[in-house]
Amino acid sequence: MYSDLFSRVYDAFGWNYYPEEFAVLLQRWMEKNQIRAQSMLDIGCGTGVLCSRMHAYGMDAQGMDLSEGMIAMAKEKYPELVFEQGNMVTYESDRQFDLVTSTCDAMNHILESADLQQVMRNVYSYLAPGGYFLFDLLKWEETEECEPVDLGELDGKRLQFQIHRTADGLVRLQIEVFEGRQLVHTEVIRERIYDAERILQMLTEAGFSKVRYTDRLLDEESNAASTWFVIARKEKH
Ligand SMILES: C[S@@+](CC[C@H](N)C(=O)[O-])C[C@H]1O[C@@H](n2cnc3c(N)ncnc32)[C@H](O)[C@@H]1O
């Protein structure tokens, strides 16, 4: 669970670069594939950056996230948009969305496969027929253990980041916040790396069709992304 303190430093330390870049990629992907989605829900939306970019692009975008701190930040920054606090494992919606997204390994934060399977069933229930579910997933090789990496300094606060792999197959991301030389906060995030083929099976079991994963969302993109992108469609019927 992301703490309130960490929610406040998340954007300040430039971690919002990911949803900003993803928004550009998503728009190009929609244009290239002639996907005319009007409404969208971002699950695990963090501080709301992707929703705001897609709103500026002309979509009716809203977000949900488990962390009260993240949702508070999103509402503060983008009061014109709808953000809800909730758990994607139990979250339901009366609305139907043309597009559901989840970025920056939010899905890897779901540690039990049974819970992830439930998320997929939930998404299927609030996705409009013909709609798409697009999310990213961590690649195992991108989560090598590392020495503490300095992420920079802001207002006397400095962030250090470190990755550990645990014996139970989880990845433990440790973020330490220093004021001057003093450690003032440690944030530990645990994530599970899922096998992308297994994820496709889970999506199919949840009712999705045309499920695939790729690390090149746009075919012409020459460099592979550091994550998998998983794309699933709900048939029109
Ligand atoms: C690394 S952040 C990514 C935030 C945002 N998607 C972005 O691209 O900046 C992962 C987010 O997933 C959220 N999250 C984790 N577990 C969740 C759950 N069960 N339901 C909803 N959100 C969850 C966290 O609170 C956090 O905001």
PDBQT file of the ligand as one rigid body, heavy atoms in Angstrom, charges set to zero:
ROOT
HETATM    1  C1  LIG A 301       3.581   2.022  -9.541  1.00  0.00    +0.000 C 
HETATM    2  S1  LIG A 301       2.031   2.765  -9.184  1.00  0.00    +0.000 S 
HETATM    3  C2  LIG A 301       1.471   3.215 -10.815  1.00  0.00    +0.000 C 
HETATM    4  C3  LIG A 301       0.498   4.362 -10.783  1.00  0.00    +0.000 C 
HETATM    5  C4  LIG A 301       0.035   4.842 -12.157  1.00  0.00    +0.000 C 
HETATM    6  N1  LIG A 301      -0.666   3.801 -12.888  1.00  0.00    +0.000 N 
HETATM    7  C5  LIG A 301       1.213   5.375 -12.957  1.00  0.00    +0.000 C 
HETATM    8  O1  LIG A 301       1.415   4.880 -14.092  1.00  0.00    +0.000 OA
HETATM    9  O2  LIG A 301       1.894   6.271 -12.476  1.00  0.00    +0.000 OA
HETATM   10  C6  LIG A 301       0.985   1.382  -8.820  1.00  0.00    +0.000 C 
HETATM   11  C7  LIG A 301      -0.390   1.813  -8.333  1.00  0.00    +0.000 C 
HETATM   12  O3  LIG A 301      -1.226   0.664  -8.189  1.00  0.00    +0.000 OA
HETATM   13  C8  LIG A 301      -2.051   0.899  -7.070  1.00  0.00    +0.000 C 
HETATM   14  N2  LIG A 301      -2.608  -0.371  -6.589  1.00  0.00    +0.000 N 
HETATM   15  C9  LIG A 301      -1.933  -1.398  -6.029  1.00  0.00    +0.000 A 
HETATM   16  N3  LIG A 301      -2.770  -2.379  -5.686  1.00  0.00    +0.000 NA
HETATM   17  C10 LIG A 301      -4.018  -1.969  -6.057  1.00  0.00    +0.000 A 
HETATM   18  C11 LIG A 301      -5.316  -2.536  -5.957  1.00  0.00    +0.000 A 
HETATM   19  N4  LIG A 301      -5.497  -3.742  -5.397  1.00  0.00    +0.000 N 
HETATM   20  N5  LIG A 301      -6.378  -1.837  -6.421  1.00  0.00    +0.000 NA
HETATM   21  C12 LIG A 301      -6.204  -0.608  -6.973  1.00  0.00    +0.000 A 
HETATM   22  N6  LIG A 301      -4.992  -0.010  -7.078  1.00  0.00    +0.000 NA
HETATM   23  C13 LIG A 301      -3.914  -0.676  -6.633  1.00  0.00    +0.000 A 
HETATM   24  C14 LIG A 301      -1.111   1.562  -6.082  1.00  0.00    +0.000 C 
HETATM   25  O4  LIG A 301      -1.803   2.217  -5.031  1.00  0.00    +0.000 OA
HETATM   26  C15 LIG A 301      -0.350   2.509  -6.984  1.00  0.00    +0.000 C 
HETATM   27  O5  LIG A 301      -0.942   3.776  -7.076  1.00  0.00    +0.000 OA
ENDROOT
TORSDOF 0
